[in-house]
Amino acid sequence: MAHRLQEFIAYQKDTAQLGMNVPPKVALIQATDEATIKGREVMIKAICRRGS
């Protein structure tokens, strides 16, 4: 889980950095990509389960 969490955080940081370096429309495409959304949902569920 720790490795997946690190990957998730790195991807989120990359997405935020992208938003600062490219037009907002391009960053929005990445942030709202189906795979990105699915990955966030999976990670949030895993975090919530660990916190319970």
mmCIF file as gemmi writes it, N, C-alpha and C atoms, coordinates in Angstrom:
data_model
loop_
_atom_site.group_PDB
_atom_site.id
_atom_site.type_symbol
_atom_site.label_atom_id
_atom_site.label_alt_id
_atom_site.label_comp_id
_atom_site.label_asym_id
_atom_site.label_entity_id
_atom_site.label_seq_id
_atom_site.pdbx_PDB_ins_code
_atom_site.Cartn_x
_atom_site.Cartn_y
_atom_site.Cartn_z
_atom_site.occupancy
_atom_site.B_iso_or_equiv
_atom_site.pdbx_formal_charge
_atom_site.auth_seq_id
_atom_site.auth_asym_id
_atom_site.pdbx_PDB_model_num
ATOM 1 N N . MET Axp A 1 ? 0.828 -1.198 0 1 0 ? 1 A 1
ATOM 2 C CA . MET Axp A 1 ? 0 0 0 1 0 ? 1 A 1
ATOM 3 C C . MET Axp A 1 ? 0.867 1.254 0 1 0 ? 1 A 1
ATOM 4 N N . ALA Axp A 2 ? 1.972 1.235 0.744 1 0 ? 2 A 1
ATOM 5 C CA . ALA Axp A 2 ? 2.823 2.428 0.836 1 0 ? 2 A 1
ATOM 6 C C . ALA Axp A 2 ? 3.352 2.827 -0.539 1 0 ? 2 A 1
ATOM 7 N N . HIS Axp A 3 ? 3.743 1.827 -1.33 1 0 ? 3 A 1
ATOM 8 C CA . HIS Axp A 3 ? 4.267 2.118 -2.664 1 0 ? 3 A 1
ATOM 9 C C . HIS Axp A 3 ? 3.176 2.72 -3.556 1 0 ? 3 A 1
ATOM 10 N N . ARG Axp A 4 ? 1.98 2.153 -3.49 1 0 ? 4 A 1
ATOM 11 C CA . ARG Axp A 4 ? 0.867 2.683 -4.285 1 0 ? 4 A 1
ATOM 12 C C . ARG Axp A 4 ? 0.525 4.099 -3.861 1 0 ? 4 A 1
ATOM 13 N N . LEU Axp A 5 ? 0.594 4.361 -2.566 1 0 ? 5 A 1
ATOM 14 C CA . LEU Axp A 5 ? 0.3 5.702 -2.068 1 0 ? 5 A 1
ATOM 15 C C . LEU Axp A 5 ? 1.349 6.692 -2.58 1 0 ? 5 A 1
ATOM 16 N N . GLN Axp A 6 ? 2.609 6.291 -2.566 1 0 ? 6 A 1
ATOM 17 C CA . GLN Axp A 6 ? 3.673 7.164 -3.077 1 0 ? 6 A 1
ATOM 18 C C . GLN Axp A 6 ? 3.461 7.457 -4.564 1 0 ? 6 A 1
ATOM 19 N N . GLU Axp A 7 ? 3.094 6.447 -5.331 1 0 ? 7 A 1
ATOM 20 C CA . GLU Axp A 7 ? 2.817 6.648 -6.758 1 0 ? 7 A 1
ATOM 21 C C . GLU Axp A 7 ? 1.635 7.592 -6.953 1 0 ? 7 A 1
ATOM 22 N N . PHE Axp A 8 ? 0.604 7.406 -6.147 1 0 ? 8 A 1
ATOM 23 C CA . PHE Axp A 8 ? -0.584 8.248 -6.227 1 0 ? 8 A 1
ATOM 24 C C . PHE Axp A 8 ? -0.222 9.705 -5.932 1 0 ? 8 A 1
ATOM 25 N N . ILE Axp A 9 ? 0.529 9.933 -4.873 1 0 ? 9 A 1
ATOM 26 C CA . ILE Axp A 9 ? 0.926 11.293 -4.499 1 0 ? 9 A 1
ATOM 27 C C . ILE Axp A 9 ? 1.789 11.906 -5.59 1 0 ? 9 A 1
ATOM 28 N N . ALA Axp A 10 ? 2.728 11.133 -6.129 1 0 ? 10 A 1
ATOM 29 C CA . ALA Axp A 10 ? 3.592 11.64 -7.198 1 0 ? 10 A 1
ATOM 30 C C . ALA Axp A 10 ? 2.762 12.036 -8.422 1 0 ? 10 A 1
ATOM 31 N N . TYR Axp A 11 ? 1.789 11.219 -8.77 1 0 ? 11 A 1
ATOM 32 C CA . TYR Axp A 11 ? 0.947 11.529 -9.925 1 0 ? 11 A 1
ATOM 33 C C . TYR Axp A 11 ? 0.136 12.79 -9.67 1 0 ? 11 A 1
ATOM 34 N N . GLN Axp A 12 ? -0.391 12.941 -8.47 1 0 ? 12 A 1
ATOM 35 C CA . GLN Axp A 12 ? -1.165 14.14 -8.148 1 0 ? 12 A 1
ATOM 36 C C . GLN Axp A 12 ? -0.28 15.389 -8.198 1 0 ? 12 A 1
ATOM 37 N N . LYS Axp A 13 ? 0.962 15.276 -7.712 1 0 ? 13 A 1
ATOM 38 C CA . LYS Axp A 13 ? 1.9 16.401 -7.779 1 0 ? 13 A 1
ATOM 39 C C . LYS Axp A 13 ? 2.215 16.737 -9.226 1 0 ? 13 A 1
ATOM 40 N N . ASP Axp A 14 ? 2.419 15.706 -10.057 1 0 ? 14 A 1
ATOM 41 C CA . ASP Axp A 14 ? 2.685 15.938 -11.476 1 0 ? 14 A 1
ATOM 42 C C . ASP Axp A 14 ? 1.513 16.651 -12.138 1 0 ? 14 A 1
ATOM 43 N N . THR Axp A 15 ? 0.306 16.239 -11.797 1 0 ? 15 A 1
ATOM 44 C CA . THR Axp A 15 ? -0.884 16.86 -12.365 1 0 ? 15 A 1
ATOM 45 C C . THR Axp A 15 ? -0.965 18.33 -11.942 1 0 ? 15 A 1
ATOM 46 N N . ALA Axp A 16 ? -0.683 18.602 -10.676 1 0 ? 16 A 1
ATOM 47 C CA . ALA Axp A 16 ? -0.707 19.991 -10.187 1 0 ? 16 A 1
ATOM 48 C C . ALA Axp A 16 ? 0.372 20.817 -10.873 1 0 ? 16 A 1
ATOM 49 N N . GLN Axp A 17 ? 1.564 20.248 -11.029 1 0 ? 17 A 1
ATOM 50 C CA . GLN Axp A 17 ? 2.659 20.948 -11.699 1 0 ? 17 A 1
ATOM 51 C C . GLN Axp A 17 ? 2.304 21.208 -13.159 1 0 ? 17 A 1
ATOM 52 N N . LEU Axp A 18 ? 1.696 20.231 -13.795 1 0 ? 18 A 1
ATOM 53 C CA . LEU Axp A 18 ? 1.271 20.386 -15.176 1 0 ? 18 A 1
ATOM 54 C C . LEU Axp A 18 ? 0.329 21.581 -15.302 1 0 ? 18 A 1
ATOM 55 N N . GLY Axp A 19 ? -0.567 21.703 -14.342 1 0 ? 19 A 1
ATOM 56 C CA . GLY Axp A 19 ? -1.518 22.809 -14.361 1 0 ? 19 A 1
ATOM 57 C C . GLY Axp A 19 ? -0.859 24.171 -14.267 1 0 ? 19 A 1
ATOM 58 N N . MET Axp A 20 ? 0.362 24.211 -13.765 1 0 ? 20 A 1
ATOM 59 C CA . MET Axp A 20 ? 1.08 25.476 -13.644 1 0 ? 20 A 1
ATOM 60 C C . MET Axp A 20 ? 1.92 25.773 -14.89 1 0 ? 20 A 1
ATOM 61 N N . ASN Axp A 21 ? 2.124 24.762 -15.736 1 0 ? 21 A 1
ATOM 62 C CA . ASN Axp A 21 ? 3.04 24.926 -16.862 1 0 ? 21 A 1
ATOM 63 C C . ASN Axp A 21 ? 2.39 24.819 -18.241 1 0 ? 21 A 1
ATOM 64 N N . VAL Axp A 22 ? 1.155 24.423 -18.289 1 0 ? 22 A 1
ATOM 65 C CA . VAL Axp A 22 ? 0.453 24.306 -19.568 1 0 ? 22 A 1
ATOM 66 C C . VAL Axp A 22 ? -0.882 25.024 -19.441 1 0 ? 22 A 1
ATOM 67 N N . PRO Axp A 23 ? -1.525 25.263 -20.548 1 0 ? 23 A 1
ATOM 68 C CA . PRO Axp A 23 ? -2.842 25.893 -20.46 1 0 ? 23 A 1
ATOM 69 C C . PRO Axp A 23 ? -3.79 25.079 -19.567 1 0 ? 23 A 1
ATOM 70 N N . PRO Axp A 24 ? -4.639 25.742 -18.818 1 0 ? 24 A 1
ATOM 71 C CA . PRO Axp A 24 ? -5.567 25.038 -17.918 1 0 ? 24 A 1
ATOM 72 C C . PRO Axp A 24 ? -6.385 23.952 -18.611 1 0 ? 24 A 1
ATOM 73 N N . LYS Axp A 25 ? -6.733 24.16 -19.866 1 0 ? 25 A 1
ATOM 74 C CA . LYS Axp A 25 ? -7.536 23.175 -20.582 1 0 ? 25 A 1
ATOM 75 C C . LYS Axp A 25 ? -6.788 21.84 -20.692 1 0 ? 25 A 1
ATOM 76 N N . VAL Axp A 26 ? -5.49 21.892 -20.911 1 0 ? 26 A 1
ATOM 77 C CA . VAL Axp A 26 ? -4.687 20.675 -21.027 1 0 ? 26 A 1
ATOM 78 C C . VAL Axp A 26 ? -4.617 19.962 -19.674 1 0 ? 26 A 1
ATOM 79 N N . ALA Axp A 27 ? -4.376 20.699 -18.605 1 0 ? 27 A 1
ATOM 80 C CA . ALA Axp A 27 ? -4.329 20.112 -17.268 1 0 ? 27 A 1
ATOM 81 C C . ALA Axp A 27 ? -5.672 19.506 -16.895 1 0 ? 27 A 1
ATOM 82 N N . LEU Axp A 28 ? -6.737 20.161 -17.282 1 0 ? 28 A 1
ATOM 83 C CA . LEU Axp A 28 ? -8.077 19.658 -16.987 1 0 ? 28 A 1
ATOM 84 C C . LEU Axp A 28 ? -8.331 18.318 -17.682 1 0 ? 28 A 1
ATOM 85 N N . ILE Axp A 29 ? -7.807 18.173 -18.888 1 0 ? 29 A 1
ATOM 86 C CA . ILE Axp A 29 ? -7.95 16.906 -19.607 1 0 ? 29 A 1
ATOM 87 C C . ILE Axp A 29 ? -7.309 15.784 -18.807 1 0 ? 29 A 1
ATOM 88 N N . GLN Axp A 30 ? -6.097 16.011 -18.29 1 0 ? 30 A 1
ATOM 89 C CA . GLN Axp A 30 ? -5.436 14.976 -17.504 1 0 ? 30 A 1
ATOM 90 C C . GLN Axp A 30 ? -6.178 14.725 -16.196 1 0 ? 30 A 1
ATOM 91 N N . ALA Axp A 31 ? -6.584 15.777 -15.53 1 0 ? 31 A 1
ATOM 92 C CA . ALA Axp A 31 ? -7.228 15.64 -14.223 1 0 ? 31 A 1
ATOM 93 C C . ALA Axp A 31 ? -8.583 14.937 -14.309 1 0 ? 31 A 1
ATOM 94 N N . THR Axp A 32 ? -9.231 15.045 -15.456 1 0 ? 32 A 1
ATOM 95 C CA . THR Axp A 32 ? -10.56 14.46 -15.594 1 0 ? 32 A 1
ATOM 96 C C . THR Axp A 32 ? -10.566 13.208 -16.474 1 0 ? 32 A 1
ATOM 97 N N . ASP Axp A 33 ? -9.388 12.726 -16.82 1 0 ? 33 A 1
ATOM 98 C CA . ASP Axp A 33 ? -9.259 11.497 -17.591 1 0 ? 33 A 1
ATOM 99 C C . ASP Axp A 33 ? -9.881 10.34 -16.817 1 0 ? 33 A 1
ATOM 100 N N . GLU Axp A 34 ? -10.563 9.442 -17.523 1 0 ? 34 A 1
ATOM 101 C CA . GLU Axp A 34 ? -11.257 8.328 -16.867 1 0 ? 34 A 1
ATOM 102 C C . GLU Axp A 34 ? -10.321 7.485 -16 1 0 ? 34 A 1
ATOM 103 N N . ALA Axp A 35 ? -9.13 7.207 -16.501 1 0 ? 35 A 1
ATOM 104 C CA . ALA Axp A 35 ? -8.162 6.406 -15.729 1 0 ? 35 A 1
ATOM 105 C C . ALA Axp A 35 ? -7.706 7.146 -14.48 1 0 ? 35 A 1
ATOM 106 N N . THR Axp A 36 ? -7.54 8.451 -14.589 1 0 ? 36 A 1
ATOM 107 C CA . THR Axp A 36 ? -7.141 9.255 -13.439 1 0 ? 36 A 1
ATOM 108 C C . THR Axp A 36 ? -8.218 9.24 -12.373 1 0 ? 36 A 1
ATOM 109 N N . ILE Axp A 37 ? -9.448 9.43 -12.781 1 0 ? 37 A 1
ATOM 110 C CA . ILE Axp A 37 ? -10.57 9.426 -11.841 1 0 ? 37 A 1
ATOM 111 C C . ILE Axp A 37 ? -10.681 8.065 -11.162 1 0 ? 37 A 1
ATOM 112 N N . LYS Axp A 38 ? -10.587 6.998 -11.936 1 0 ? 38 A 1
ATOM 113 C CA . LYS Axp A 38 ? -10.672 5.638 -11.381 1 0 ? 38 A 1
ATOM 114 C C . LYS Axp A 38 ? -9.548 5.411 -10.366 1 0 ? 38 A 1
ATOM 115 N N . GLY Axp A 39 ? -8.338 5.829 -10.701 1 0 ? 39 A 1
ATOM 116 C CA . GLY Axp A 39 ? -7.206 5.674 -9.785 1 0 ? 39 A 1
ATOM 117 C C . GLY Axp A 39 ? -7.418 6.419 -8.48 1 0 ? 39 A 1
ATOM 118 N N . ARG Axp A 40 ? -7.952 7.633 -8.577 1 0 ? 40 A 1
ATOM 119 C CA . ARG Axp A 40 ? -8.245 8.411 -7.363 1 0 ? 40 A 1
ATOM 120 C C . ARG Axp A 40 ? -9.29 7.71 -6.518 1 0 ? 40 A 1
ATOM 121 N N . GLU Axp A 41 ? -10.33 7.202 -7.148 1 0 ? 41 A 1
ATOM 122 C CA . GLU Axp A 41 ? -11.393 6.519 -6.404 1 0 ? 41 A 1
ATOM 123 C C . GLU Axp A 41 ? -10.854 5.287 -5.686 1 0 ? 41 A 1
ATOM 124 N N . VAL Axp A 42 ? -10.039 4.505 -6.375 1 0 ? 42 A 1
ATOM 125 C CA . VAL Axp A 42 ? -9.451 3.305 -5.771 1 0 ? 42 A 1
ATOM 126 C C . VAL Axp A 42 ? -8.581 3.68 -4.584 1 0 ? 42 A 1
ATOM 127 N N . MET Axp A 43 ? -7.743 4.694 -4.746 1 0 ? 43 A 1
ATOM 128 C CA . MET Axp A 43 ? -6.831 5.09 -3.675 1 0 ? 43 A 1
ATOM 129 C C . MET Axp A 43 ? -7.606 5.651 -2.481 1 0 ? 43 A 1
ATOM 130 N N . ILE Axp A 44 ? -8.61 6.456 -2.73 1 0 ? 44 A 1
ATOM 131 C CA . ILE Axp A 44 ? -9.405 7.027 -1.633 1 0 ? 44 A 1
ATOM 132 C C . ILE Axp A 44 ? -10.103 5.922 -0.849 1 0 ? 44 A 1
ATOM 133 N N . LYS Axp A 45 ? -10.66 4.935 -1.552 1 0 ? 45 A 1
ATOM 134 C CA . LYS Axp A 45 ? -11.303 3.814 -0.862 1 0 ? 45 A 1
ATOM 135 C C . LYS Axp A 45 ? -10.298 3.048 -0.016 1 0 ? 45 A 1
ATOM 136 N N . ALA Axp A 46 ? -9.106 2.827 -0.556 1 0 ? 46 A 1
ATOM 137 C CA . ALA Axp A 46 ? -8.068 2.095 0.192 1 0 ? 46 A 1
ATOM 138 C C . ALA Axp A 46 ? -7.644 2.873 1.435 1 0 ? 46 A 1
ATOM 139 N N . ILE Axp A 47 ? -7.499 4.175 1.306 1 0 ? 47 A 1
ATOM 140 C CA . ILE Axp A 47 ? -7.122 5.017 2.442 1 0 ? 47 A 1
ATOM 141 C C . ILE Axp A 47 ? -8.22 4.991 3.506 1 0 ? 47 A 1
ATOM 142 N N . CYS Axp A 48 ? -9.451 5.084 3.059 1 0 ? 48 A 1
ATOM 143 C CA . CYS Axp A 48 ? -10.577 5.07 4.006 1 0 ? 48 A 1
ATOM 144 C C . CYS Axp A 48 ? -10.659 3.741 4.756 1 0 ? 48 A 1
ATOM 145 N N . ARG Axp A 49 ? -10.418 2.642 4.055 1 0 ? 49 A 1
ATOM 146 C CA . ARG Axp A 49 ? -10.44 1.333 4.711 1 0 ? 49 A 1
ATOM 147 C C . ARG Axp A 49 ? -9.342 1.235 5.77 1 0 ? 49 A 1
ATOM 148 N N . ARG Axp A 50 ? -8.188 1.769 5.498 1 0 ? 50 A 1
ATOM 149 C CA . ARG Axp A 50 ? -7.077 1.721 6.448 1 0 ? 50 A 1
ATOM 150 C C . ARG Axp A 50 ? -7.352 2.607 7.657 1 0 ? 50 A 1
ATOM 151 N N . GLY Axp A 51 ? -8.099 3.687 7.443 1 0 ? 51 A 1
ATOM 152 C CA . GLY Axp A 51 ? -8.396 4.611 8.528 1 0 ? 51 A 1
ATOM 153 C C . GLY Axp A 51 ? -9.514 4.137 9.445 1 0 ? 51 A 1
ATOM 154 N N . SER Axp A 52 ? -10.251 3.136 9.017 1 0 ? 52 A 1
ATOM 155 C CA . SER Axp A 52 ? -11.401 2.657 9.796 1 0 ? 52 A 1
ATOM 156 C C . SER Axp A 52 ? -10.971 1.764 10.935 1 0 ? 52 A 1
